[in-house]
Structures are given as C-alpha cells and as structure tokens.
C-alpha cells in the first residue's frame, strides 16, 4: 500500500510546556506578534505564560487581539500590517482554531506584502511565511499540528488554504489552558475532534499510521462526549483527555483531510451561526450510514471501537450537535448546488459523493418537515409525594424548578415556531420555562391533557392495589386495557392524545413545535407514532420528567420517532425516575 505521512510541526506537550521550553523561542528572533482572540488567550492563562517566556529570553512582543470566531481574511491582513510595522520576526497564535488559523495566515501575509487573495489561496507567494508558534486553548481543532488555515472571505464564505510553511515551528500543547473552557465550548470542540478522526478514518486514502492514531483517539473522545451528554461533571482530567484526543485527531486531519461533513457544516455556521464543531457533527451520522453501505466492515469496526450501535451513535451526536431547530425551504436547499459542486473533500467519501448527494442530506436533515418536540412536564409536587395525579392540578416541586432551568438552557438554541401545552399547571409551567428564550404565545390543547383517572385522581400510588385491585393489576400487566373507575379508558386516551397531536402537526405544517404533555398521554402518543397497537403499550417506556422525544411528520402524513426519552440535560441529582419506584412493580 502506497502512502505518505508528513507532519513537520514540533509539538511540546504536557503541563508547563511553555515555561519548560522558553529557551527555544529565542531561535526565531528578537521580536514577535501575538495573534489572539478577544478572551480565551487571557482567560486560559496562556498569554501570560507566553509573555513571561518571551520576556525571559529578551524578546519584544505586541498583541493583535481582534480575531473573532470564523476569522476574516481582512482581519489577518490588518494583523500582518501590524506585524511588519513592529518588526516582528515570528508570529505566535494563542487560542482555539480561529486565532491559530489566523496566525498562520498572518505569517504568510506579513512575509508577502501586497499578496492578492487569489495568489494567497493558490499558494503563489514568493517568500516563505514567518516562523509560527502555536499555543492551543481548546480541545478540538487540531490546528496545532496541521498546515491548514480556514478563513472567511468578505462574502461570508469559509475557505481553506494550506502550505508546508504554514506548519508550526513549535506547538505548545499544555492541557491546562483548556480548563477555562465552558461546557458548551468543550462539547463543540470535542465533536470537532471526533469528526477529524472519524472522517480521516473512513477515507479511502486512510493509511496504517493515520488509522492507528484514529483508533486511539476516537474511543476516548467518544467516552467523554457521552459523559458530558449524561450531565457528568466536567473535570480537569476530562479536559486533558479531550485535548490529547484532539491532538491525535489533528494528526489524522493533517494527513487525510476531512470528508463531506466539513464543507456542509460550513453552511450551517455561515447561515445559522452554529459553532463549527456542532455544525460538522450533525452530518457525521450520514457519513456513518454511507460507510456502512459501502464498506460495512470498516463501519462495524468503528462501532465496535465506540461500543455502540448506529442508532446510539446518531442519537448522541445529533443531540450534542443541537441543530434540531434548523429548517430550510426547498428553494434555499436547491440554491446550495453550486456551493457543493466539485468539492475536494468528496474524495474522502467511500463510494464517492457529489452535489446531488449533499443536497439530499440537507433535505433529509433540514427540509421543512413538521417536527414535534414532545416534552414531559417537570417534576410536580404530586410526583414527589407519590400521588396519582391524573387531572389533579399540582404545582411544580423544588426539584422540578431545577429541572426547568436545565430544560430551558437545553432548548435555548432551538428554532421553535410554536409552543403547545396541556392545560394542567405542571405542563404550563414547563412550557413557560421552554419559552424563556423564545417569547412565543403558548397555545393550549385540551386533548394533550393527562388521563382522567376518575377515582384514582389524587390517590397515593401505594394505596391503589388495596383500593382497586383489579384495575391496578391491569395498569401494570396490560396497561392498554386499563379503564379508570369513573374516568377514561386507556383506549380513549390513545385516541384523544393522538388526535391532539395531529391537530398540532396540521396547524403547524413545516414548523418545529414544542408540545408539553404528560406520562400516560405521551406513552400513548409514542405507541401510536411507532406503529404499535394499544395492546403493546406496555412495551413503551415511561418518559423522565422534562424528557425529550422528537417526532417528524412527512408531507404524506407518515411519522418517524427520531429519538425517545432524552433527559441528558438533567444531572443525576435532578433526575426523577431513578428516585421513584411507587409507579411500577
């Protein structure tokens, strides 16, 4: 097998890497420009460490701290002018992918005054770039070890440029600089690192060295991403593992490049301001599906490494990506055809890929389907007290208030077109929390109300077997046949709740709607949506308080359950179901 592995960056890893290796900076000159973002370089402590190291070697420095997310080429030109004006002999990039990518461009432009945009991207530059030193502060981009820079043009389109002189002469890889990252930033950059390793691993050009590095990186990145999704605490150890994985994934990226998720992801970042890692991640399940069709052994090997199924991979990644609220009209999707024609990344797709394939992926993920985000109400006082609530109008418990805060944050970036609620107080309170970041009128739909349990309403679950032995036995053994004394039968709830949901879907065709309902009503809805008869209701699990279920309705009226009972926004302390046993045998 023929292959080439080229990675000339010198990487110095471990804690206090800058301090321990400060003397190496003197070989690049007596003056430098620090290229940073507006916050992370200082917040992480990396800029302070670099400044101290430079001063210990008698090296003068200035800062250009105006690099934003998705850096513009014009900002890099302004930094290059400052670089020349201060007589800088090398460039130090400090931050995530944006400042590091910008630093590479600055090093090229500073060494080549007047270089046109066309010549910059074509690699037609007479002089080598100034020496580049990189200090990473995020765990995902891999820019520390690649010779690629991704910049944004004046028209808002992202475009990459590469060159052998754009590798770092030194890259300091100290994981402590990632400790100041927020949970959201850590998830997004972790998804980016997983995408780098995964896309290279699936490339037809994958070589033995890159494949081995990818197999080292992917399981570790996956475990920590799953832990973050479960709500586990973000520790320094987790930060360090994710950073190490991002460097390993960067080595794969450097040799093999990326696949179709990256150019498709650029569109989501440009149009919807979705962070890069999340924007790429939403396309990874589509890549995996294609690999399983074209090279099933490779795809199954990937799933074995991650110890998950294709469905589990898709659910975790799509949930962490958080792009469920993105929707596009057919005309918008068709207009992307030129953007997706003759893209070099398609060479990394098993079985080939083209613009028509890219548009098909966009239609499947973001076409104007009717999406129903079905949410169970938060924990109520009745839940906490072991009461069969039914139509009893209990308020929210103290733990329920905590759940609502987490749910509100979870859904803040969703693009919701409407919010619909059952009329009961616990559901309305949940709808109001979802609405905190959306400011929509809350619609009330009576058909989404919980089962009217008649004489069960307000009784303690613990007393039901004694008071209603026959009915309670049916509730547990054959819930589809349950009929509440003096109230509704489960058949009535099955028909009523489905009718209410269809009414919402028909009233909001092509929109994304959050619907807040109740345990039994939602169980019946999900049973119906999965094509199960009422007799199989017992096979449908109960939903956690504030748990999410995503349903998609096609134009022909068919419905697909995308995922069920996702309560990953809750912490172990705030989750309800694990603490409650009175509702089950």
C-alpha positions as CSV (number, residue, x, y, z in Angstrom):
1,X,0.0,0.0,0.0
2,X,1.4,3.4,-1.0
3,X,1.0,6.3,1.4
4,X,2.8,9.4,2.6
5,X,2.8,10.7,6.2
6,X,4.1,14.3,6.6
7,X,3.8,16.2,9.9
8,X,6.7,18.6,10.4
9,X,5.3,20.5,13.4
10,X,7.4,20.2,16.6
11,X,4.9,19.5,19.4
12,X,5.9,20.1,23.0
13,X,3.2,18.6,25.3
14,X,2.5,18.3,29.0
15,X,2.0,20.7,31.9
16,X,4.0,23.8,31.9
17,X,5.3,23.1,28.4
18,X,5.8,26.9,27.7
19,X,7.8,27.5,30.9
20,X,10.0,24.4,30.5
21,X,10.9,25.2,26.9
22,X,11.0,29.0,26.9
23,X,14.6,29.0,25.6
24,X,13.5,27.5,22.3
25,X,11.7,30.7,21.4
26,X,15.0,32.7,21.1
27,X,15.9,30.8,17.9
28,X,13.1,32.6,15.9
29,X,14.2,36.2,16.5
30,X,14.0,39.1,18.9
31,X,10.5,40.4,18.2
32,X,7.1,38.8,17.6
33,X,3.4,39.4,17.2
34,X,0.9,37.6,19.4
35,X,-2.3,36.8,17.4
36,X,-5.2,36.1,19.8
37,X,-8.9,36.2,20.2
38,X,-10.7,38.6,22.4
39,X,-10.9,36.4,25.5
40,X,-9.5,32.9,25.6
41,X,-5.8,33.7,25.5
42,X,-6.0,35.7,28.7
43,X,-8.8,33.7,30.4
44,X,-6.8,30.5,30.0
45,X,-3.5,32.0,31.3
46,X,-1.7,31.1,28.0
47,X,-1.0,34.7,27.0
48,X,0.5,35.4,30.4
49,X,2.8,32.3,30.2
50,X,3.9,33.2,26.7
51,X,4.6,36.8,27.6
52,X,6.7,35.7,30.6
53,X,8.6,33.2,28.4
54,X,9.3,35.8,25.7
55,X,10.5,38.3,28.3
56,X,12.8,35.8,29.9
57,X,14.5,35.5,26.5
58,X,14.7,39.2,25.9
59,X,12.1,39.0,23.1
60,X,9.9,42.0,22.4
61,X,6.2,41.4,21.7
62,X,3.0,43.1,20.7
63,X,-0.6,41.8,20.6
64,X,-3.2,41.8,17.9
65,X,-6.3,40.7,19.9
66,X,-9.1,41.2,17.3
67,X,-9.5,37.7,15.9
68,X,-13.1,36.7,16.2
69,X,-14.9,33.3,15.6
70,X,-14.5,32.2,12.0
71,X,-11.7,34.8,11.3
72,X,-11.9,37.0,8.3
73,X,-9.0,37.3,5.8
74,X,-9.2,41.0,6.1
75,X,-8.5,40.9,9.8
76,X,-5.5,38.8,9.1
77,X,-4.3,41.4,6.6
78,X,-4.6,44.1,9.3
79,X,-2.6,41.9,11.7
80,X,0.1,41.4,9.1
81,X,0.4,45.2,8.7
82,X,1.0,45.5,12.5
83,X,3.4,42.6,12.3
84,X,5.6,44.4,9.7
85,X,5.2,47.7,11.5
86,X,6.6,46.4,14.7
87,X,9.4,44.4,13.0
88,X,8.2,41.1,14.2
89,X,10.4,38.2,13.1
90,X,7.9,35.5,14.1
91,X,4.2,35.0,14.9
92,X,2.6,33.4,18.0
93,X,-1.0,32.2,17.7
94,X,-2.8,31.7,21.0
95,X,-6.3,30.3,21.3
96,X,-8.7,27.9,19.6
97,X,-8.8,27.1,15.9
98,X,-9.7,30.7,14.9
99,X,-6.6,32.5,16.4
100,X,-4.3,29.7,15.4
101,X,-5.6,29.6,11.8
102,X,-5.4,33.4,11.7
103,X,-1.8,33.3,12.9
104,X,-0.8,31.0,10.0
105,X,-2.3,33.5,7.5
106,X,-0.7,36.4,9.3
107,X,2.7,34.7,9.0
108,X,2.2,34.3,5.2
109,X,0.8,37.8,4.6
110,X,3.5,39.5,6.7
111,X,6.2,37.9,4.6
112,X,4.5,38.8,1.4
113,X,3.3,42.4,1.3
114,X,0.6,43.1,-1.2
115,X,-0.2,39.5,-1.9
116,X,-3.6,39.2,-3.6
117,X,-6.4,37.0,-2.3
118,X,-6.2,34.8,-5.4
119,X,-2.4,34.3,-5.1
120,X,-2.8,33.7,-1.3
121,X,-5.2,30.8,-1.8
122,X,-3.4,29.5,-4.9
123,X,-0.1,29.3,-3.0
124,X,1.6,31.8,-5.3
125,X,3.7,33.5,-2.8
126,X,7.4,34.4,-3.4
127,X,8.5,34.3,0.3
128,X,8.1,31.7,3.0
129,X,5.9,32.5,5.9
130,X,7.4,33.8,9.1
131,X,8.1,31.2,11.7
132,X,4.9,30.2,13.5
133,X,4.5,29.3,17.2
134,X,1.1,28.0,18.3
135,X,-0.5,27.6,21.8
136,X,-3.8,25.8,21.8
137,X,-6.5,26.6,24.4
138,X,-9.4,24.4,23.1
139,X,-9.7,20.7,22.7
140,X,-10.9,20.2,19.2
141,X,-9.4,22.0,16.2
142,X,-6.1,20.1,15.7
143,X,-4.7,23.3,14.2
144,X,-1.6,22.9,16.3
145,X,-0.4,20.1,14.1
146,X,-1.8,21.0,10.6
147,X,-0.6,23.2,7.8
148,X,-4.1,24.4,7.1
149,X,-5.9,27.7,7.8
150,X,-9.6,28.1,7.4
151,X,-10.7,31.8,6.9
152,X,-13.8,33.6,6.0
153,X,-14.0,35.8,2.9
154,X,-15.8,39.1,2.6
155,X,-18.9,37.4,1.2
156,X,-19.1,35.3,4.4
157,X,-18.0,32.0,2.7
158,X,-15.3,29.9,4.6
159,X,-12.4,28.7,2.5
160,X,-9.2,26.8,3.5
161,X,-5.6,27.4,2.4
162,X,-2.6,25.2,3.2
163,X,1.1,25.2,2.7
164,X,4.3,23.5,4.0
165,X,5.4,26.8,5.5
166,X,2.1,27.1,7.5
167,X,3.0,24.4,10.0
168,X,4.1,25.4,13.4
169,X,7.8,25.5,14.1
170,X,6.7,25.0,17.7
171,X,3.4,24.0,19.1
172,X,2.9,24.1,22.9
173,X,0.3,21.5,23.9
174,X,-0.5,22.1,27.6
175,X,-3.9,20.8,28.6
176,X,-4.2,23.3,31.5
177,X,-5.1,26.0,29.0
178,X,-8.4,24.2,28.2
179,X,-9.6,24.2,31.8
180,X,-11.3,27.6,31.4
181,X,-13.5,26.3,28.5
182,X,-17.2,26.3,29.2
183,X,-19.2,23.1,28.9
184,X,-20.8,24.2,25.6
185,X,-17.3,25.1,24.1
186,X,-15.9,21.7,25.3
187,X,-18.8,19.8,23.7
188,X,-18.5,21.7,20.4
189,X,-14.7,21.3,20.1
190,X,-14.9,17.7,21.2
191,X,-17.3,17.0,18.4
192,X,-14.9,18.7,16.0
193,X,-12.0,16.4,17.2
194,X,-14.2,13.3,16.8
195,X,-15.1,14.5,13.3
196,X,-11.5,14.9,12.3
197,X,-10.5,11.4,13.5
198,X,-13.7,9.8,12.1
199,X,-13.6,11.5,8.6
200,X,-10.0,10.5,8.1
201,X,-10.6,7.0,9.4
202,X,-13.3,6.5,6.8
203,X,-11.2,7.9,3.9
204,X,-10.3,5.6,1.1
205,X,-6.8,7.0,1.5
206,X,-6.5,6.1,5.2
207,X,-3.0,4.7,5.8
208,X,-1.9,2.4,8.6
209,X,-0.3,5.1,10.7
210,X,-3.2,7.5,10.5
211,X,-5.7,4.7,11.0
212,X,-3.9,3.6,14.2
213,X,-3.9,7.1,15.5
214,X,-7.6,7.5,14.7
215,X,-8.4,4.2,16.5
216,X,-6.5,5.6,19.6
217,X,-8.4,8.9,19.6
218,X,-12.0,8.0,18.8
219,X,-13.0,5.8,21.7
220,X,-11.5,8.2,24.3
221,X,-13.2,11.2,22.7
222,X,-16.5,9.3,22.5
223,X,-16.5,8.2,26.1
224,X,-16.0,11.8,27.4
225,X,-18.6,13.2,25.0
226,X,-21.1,10.6,26.2
227,X,-20.3,11.5,29.8
228,X,-20.9,15.2,29.0
229,X,-24.2,14.3,27.4
230,X,-25.2,12.4,30.5
231,X,-24.6,15.6,32.5
232,X,-21.5,14.4,34.3
233,X,-19.2,16.9,35.9
234,X,-16.6,18.5,33.5
235,X,-13.3,17.8,35.3
236,X,-9.7,18.8,34.6
237,X,-9.0,15.1,33.8
238,X,-11.7,15.1,31.2
239,X,-10.4,18.4,29.7
240,X,-6.9,16.8,29.5
241,X,-8.2,13.6,27.8
242,X,-10.2,15.6,25.3
243,X,-7.2,17.8,24.5
244,X,-4.9,14.8,24.0
245,X,-7.6,13.3,21.7
246,X,-7.9,16.5,19.7
247,X,-4.1,16.5,19.0
248,X,-4.3,12.8,17.9
249,X,-7.3,13.6,15.7
250,X,-5.3,16.6,14.3
251,X,-2.6,14.3,13.2
252,X,-5.2,12.3,11.2
253,X,-6.7,15.5,9.8
254,X,-3.3,16.7,8.7
255,X,-2.6,13.6,6.7
256,X,-6.0,12.8,5.3
257,X,-8.1,15.9,5.4
258,X,-11.8,15.9,6.0
259,X,-14.9,14.4,4.3
260,X,-18.3,15.9,3.3
261,X,-19.4,16.9,6.8
262,X,-17.0,19.8,7.0
263,X,-17.9,21.7,3.8
264,X,-21.6,21.0,4.5
265,X,-21.1,22.2,8.1
266,X,-19.6,25.5,6.9
267,X,-23.0,26.4,5.5
268,X,-24.7,25.9,8.9
269,X,-22.0,28.1,10.6
270,X,-22.3,30.8,7.9
271,X,-26.1,30.9,7.8
272,X,-27.2,29.9,11.3
273,X,-24.2,30.8,13.4
274,X,-23.9,27.3,14.7
275,X,-20.4,26.7,16.1
276,X,-18.1,24.8,13.8
277,X,-17.8,21.5,15.8
278,X,-21.6,21.1,16.2
279,X,-22.2,22.1,12.6
280,X,-19.9,19.4,11.3
281,X,-21.1,16.8,13.8
282,X,-24.8,16.9,12.6
283,X,-23.6,15.3,9.3
284,X,-21.5,12.5,10.9
285,X,-24.4,10.0,11.2
286,X,-25.0,10.5,7.5
287,X,-21.3,9.7,6.8
288,X,-21.5,6.6,9.0
289,X,-24.6,5.4,7.2
290,X,-22.8,5.7,3.9
291,X,-19.8,3.8,5.2
292,X,-21.9,1.0,6.5
293,X,-23.5,0.7,3.0
294,X,-20.2,0.9,1.1
295,X,-17.6,-0.6,3.4
296,X,-19.6,-2.4,6.1
297,X,-16.6,-4.0,7.8
298,X,-15.0,-0.5,8.3
299,X,-18.2,0.9,9.6
300,X,-18.7,-2.0,12.0
301,X,-15.1,-1.7,13.2
302,X,-15.8,1.9,14.1
303,X,-19.0,1.0,16.1
304,X,-17.0,-1.7,17.9
305,X,-14.4,0.8,18.9
306,X,-17.0,3.1,20.3
307,X,-19.0,0.1,21.8
308,X,-22.3,1.5,20.5
309,X,-24.9,0.9,17.7
310,X,-25.5,3.1,14.7
311,X,-28.7,4.3,16.4
312,X,-27.0,5.1,19.6
313,X,-24.2,7.0,17.8
314,X,-26.7,9.0,15.8
315,X,-28.8,9.9,18.8
316,X,-25.8,11.1,20.9
317,X,-24.2,13.1,18.2
318,X,-27.4,14.7,16.9
319,X,-28.4,15.6,20.5
320,X,-25.0,17.1,21.3
321,X,-25.0,19.0,18.0
322,X,-28.3,20.6,18.9
323,X,-29.2,21.5,15.3
324,X,-32.8,20.1,15.6
325,X,-34.3,23.5,15.2
326,X,-32.7,24.3,11.8
327,X,-35.1,24.2,8.9
328,X,-34.8,25.3,5.3
329,X,-37.2,25.8,2.4
330,X,-36.6,23.7,-0.7
331,X,-35.6,26.8,-2.7
332,X,-32.9,27.5,-0.1
333,X,-31.6,24.0,-0.4
334,X,-31.5,24.0,-4.2
335,X,-29.6,27.2,-4.1
336,X,-26.7,25.4,-2.5
337,X,-26.0,23.2,-5.5
338,X,-23.2,25.5,-6.9
339,X,-21.6,25.6,-3.4
340,X,-21.5,21.8,-3.3
341,X,-20.1,21.2,-6.8
342,X,-16.6,20.0,-7.3
343,X,-15.6,19.9,-3.6
344,X,-12.2,18.3,-3.0
345,X,-13.4,16.7,0.3
346,X,-15.6,14.3,-1.7
347,X,-12.5,12.2,-2.5
348,X,-12.6,11.1,1.1
349,X,-16.1,9.6,0.9
350,X,-16.3,5.8,0.3
351,X,-18.3,5.1,-2.9
352,X,-18.0,8.8,-4.0
353,X,-20.1,11.8,-3.3
354,X,-21.5,14.7,-5.4
355,X,-23.6,17.8,-5.1
356,X,-26.8,15.9,-5.5
357,X,-25.8,13.7,-2.5
358,X,-25.1,16.8,-0.5
359,X,-28.5,18.3,-1.3
360,X,-30.2,15.0,-0.4
361,X,-28.5,15.1,3.0
362,X,-29.7,18.7,3.6
363,X,-33.2,17.8,2.6
364,X,-33.3,14.8,4.9
365,X,-31.9,16.8,7.9
366,X,-33.3,20.3,7.4
367,X,-36.1,20.1,4.8
368,X,-39.3,21.7,6.1
369,X,-40.7,18.6,7.8
370,X,-43.1,19.1,10.6
371,X,-41.1,18.4,13.8
372,X,-42.8,17.8,17.1
373,X,-40.6,18.0,20.2
374,X,-42.7,16.2,22.7
375,X,-41.7,17.1,26.3
376,X,-43.0,15.6,29.5
377,X,-43.7,18.2,32.2
378,X,-41.2,18.7,35.0
379,X,-41.4,17.0,38.4
380,X,-44.5,18.2,40.2
381,X,-45.4,18.1,43.9
382,X,-47.6,15.1,43.2
383,X,-44.7,13.3,41.6
384,X,-42.6,13.9,44.6
385,X,-45.4,12.8,47.0
386,X,-46.3,9.6,45.2
387,X,-49.7,10.8,44.1
388,X,-51.6,9.5,41.0
389,X,-52.2,13.0,39.6
390,X,-54.3,12.4,36.5
391,X,-56.4,15.6,36.3
392,X,-55.3,16.9,39.8
393,X,-53.6,20.3,39.2
394,X,-50.4,20.0,41.2
395,X,-47.8,22.8,41.0
396,X,-44.0,22.3,40.4
397,X,-41.8,20.8,43.1
398,X,-38.5,22.4,44.2
399,X,-36.6,19.8,42.2
400,X,-38.9,20.5,39.2
401,X,-37.8,24.1,39.3
402,X,-34.2,22.9,38.9
403,X,-35.2,20.7,36.0
404,X,-36.9,23.6,34.3
405,X,-33.7,25.7,34.4
406,X,-31.8,22.9,32.8
407,X,-34.5,22.3,30.2
408,X,-34.7,26.0,29.3
409,X,-30.9,26.1,28.7
410,X,-31.1,22.9,26.7
411,X,-33.6,24.3,24.3
412,X,-32.5,27.9,24.1
413,X,-30.8,27.5,20.7
414,X,-33.6,25.5,19.1
415,X,-35.6,27.4,16.4
416,X,-39.1,26.8,17.7
417,X,-42.1,28.1,15.7
418,X,-44.7,27.4,18.3
419,X,-45.2,26.0,21.9
420,X,-48.3,24.0,22.8
421,X,-49.2,22.8,26.2
422,X,-51.7,20.7,28.1
423,X,-54.0,22.9,30.2
424,X,-52.7,21.5,33.5
425,X,-50.5,23.7,35.6
426,X,-47.4,21.4,35.7
427,X,-47.4,21.3,31.9
428,X,-48.0,25.1,31.5
429,X,-45.1,25.8,33.9
430,X,-42.9,23.6,31.7
431,X,-44.0,25.4,28.6
432,X,-43.2,28.7,30.1
433,X,-39.7,27.6,31.0
434,X,-39.1,26.5,27.4
435,X,-40.4,29.8,26.3
436,X,-37.9,31.8,28.3
437,X,-35.6,32.2,25.3
438,X,-38.3,32.1,22.5
439,X,-41.0,34.6,23.5
440,X,-43.9,32.8,21.7
441,X,-47.6,32.7,22.6
442,X,-48.3,29.4,24.4
443,X,-51.2,27.5,22.8
444,X,-53.3,25.3,25.0
445,X,-54.6,22.0,23.6
446,X,-57.1,20.2,25.8
447,X,-56.6,16.8,24.0
448,X,-53.0,16.7,25.4
449,X,-54.1,16.5,29.0
450,X,-53.3,13.6,31.2
451,X,-55.7,10.6,31.6
452,X,-58.8,11.4,33.6
453,X,-58.3,8.7,36.2
454,X,-61.6,9.2,37.9
455,X,-61.5,7.8,41.4
456,X,-57.7,7.3,41.0
457,X,-57.2,11.1,40.8
458,X,-55.4,12.3,43.9
459,X,-54.9,8.8,45.5
460,X,-51.5,7.6,46.7
461,X,-50.0,5.1,44.3
462,X,-49.2,2.9,47.3
463,X,-52.9,2.7,48.2
464,X,-54.2,1.7,44.7
465,X,-53.6,-2.0,44.8
466,X,-55.7,-2.2,48.0
467,X,-58.5,0.2,46.8
468,X,-58.7,-1.0,43.2
469,X,-57.0,-4.4,42.9
470,X,-58.4,-5.5,39.6
471,X,-57.9,-2.2,37.8
472,X,-54.4,-1.7,39.3
473,X,-53.4,-5.2,38.1
474,X,-54.5,-4.2,34.6
475,X,-52.5,-1.0,34.9
476,X,-49.3,-2.9,35.5
477,X,-49.9,-6.1,33.5
478,X,-51.8,-4.8,30.5
479,X,-52.0,-1.0,30.5
480,X,-53.7,-0.9,27.2
481,X,-56.8,-2.5,28.7
482,X,-56.9,-0.2,31.7
483,X,-60.1,1.7,32.4
484,X,-60.1,4.2,35.4
485,X,-63.2,3.8,37.6
486,X,-65.3,6.8,37.0
487,X,-62.8,8.2,34.4
488,X,-61.3,7.4,31.0
489,X,-60.1,4.2,29.5
490,X,-56.6,4.0,28.0
491,X,-58.2,3.5,24.6
492,X,-59.8,6.9,24.9
493,X,-56.5,8.5,25.9
494,X,-54.8,6.7,23.0
495,X,-57.3,8.2,20.5
496,X,-57.6,11.6,22.2
497,X,-53.9,12.3,22.6
498,X,-53.1,11.3,19.0
499,X,-55.9,13.4,17.7
500,X,-54.5,16.4,19.6
501,X,-51.0,15.8,18.3
502,X,-52.2,15.5,14.7
503,X,-54.1,18.8,15.2
504,X,-50.9,20.5,16.3
505,X,-49.0,18.9,13.3
506,X,-51.6,20.0,10.8
507,X,-51.8,23.5,12.2
508,X,-48.1,24.0,12.1
509,X,-47.1,22.2,8.9
510,X,-43.4,22.6,8.1
511,X,-42.6,24.0,11.5
512,X,-40.9,22.9,14.6
513,X,-43.2,22.8,17.6
514,X,-42.6,22.1,21.3
515,X,-45.5,20.1,22.8
516,X,-45.7,19.6,26.6
517,X,-47.8,16.8,27.8
518,X,-48.0,14.0,30.5
519,X,-46.7,10.5,31.2
520,X,-49.7,8.3,30.1
521,X,-50.8,10.6,27.3
522,X,-47.2,10.7,25.9
523,X,-46.9,7.0,26.2
524,X,-50.0,6.6,24.1
525,X,-48.7,9.1,21.5
526,X,-45.3,7.3,21.2
527,X,-47.0,3.9,20.9
528,X,-49.2,5.2,18.0
529,X,-46.2,7.0,16.4
530,X,-44.2,3.8,16.4
531,X,-47.0,2.0,14.7
532,X,-47.8,-0.2,17.7
533,X,-51.3,-1.2,18.6
534,X,-52.6,-0.2,22.0
535,X,-52.2,-3.8,23.2
536,X,-48.4,-3.2,23.1
537,X,-48.5,-0.1,25.2
538,X,-46.6,-1.9,28.0
539,X,-43.5,-2.1,25.7
540,X,-43.3,1.7,25.5
541,X,-41.1,3.0,28.4
542,X,-42.1,5.8,30.7
543,X,-40.6,9.2,30.0
544,X,-38.4,11.1,32.5
545,X,-39.7,14.4,33.8
546,X,-38.6,17.0,31.1
547,X,-37.5,14.1,28.9
548,X,-37.5,14.9,25.2
549,X,-38.9,12.9,22.3
550,X,-38.6,14.1,18.7
551,X,-41.2,13.1,16.1
552,X,-41.0,14.0,12.4
553,X,-44.1,14.2,10.1
554,X,-43.6,13.8,6.4
555,X,-45.8,15.5,3.8
556,X,-47.6,12.2,3.2
557,X,-48.6,12.1,6.9
558,X,-46.1,9.3,7.9
559,X,-44.3,9.9,11.2
560,X,-40.9,8.8,12.4
561,X,-39.7,8.8,16.0
562,X,-36.2,10.3,15.8
563,X,-35.4,9.7,19.5
564,X,-37.1,8.9,22.7
565,X,-36.8,9.9,26.4
566,X,-33.7,12.0,26.1
567,X,-33.1,13.6,29.5
568,X,-29.4,14.2,29.1
569,X,-29.7,17.8,30.3
570,X,-30.6,16.5,33.8
571,X,-27.9,15.7,36.4
572,X,-28.1,12.6,38.4
573,X,-29.3,14.8,41.4
574,X,-32.1,16.4,39.4
575,X,-33.4,13.3,37.6
576,X,-36.7,12.0,38.9
577,X,-37.3,8.4,37.7
578,X,-34.4,6.8,39.5
579,X,-35.7,8.0,42.8
580,X,-39.3,6.9,42.2
581,X,-40.5,3.3,42.4
582,X,-44.1,3.7,43.5
583,X,-45.5,3.8,39.9
584,X,-44.0,0.4,38.9
585,X,-43.9,-3.2,40.2
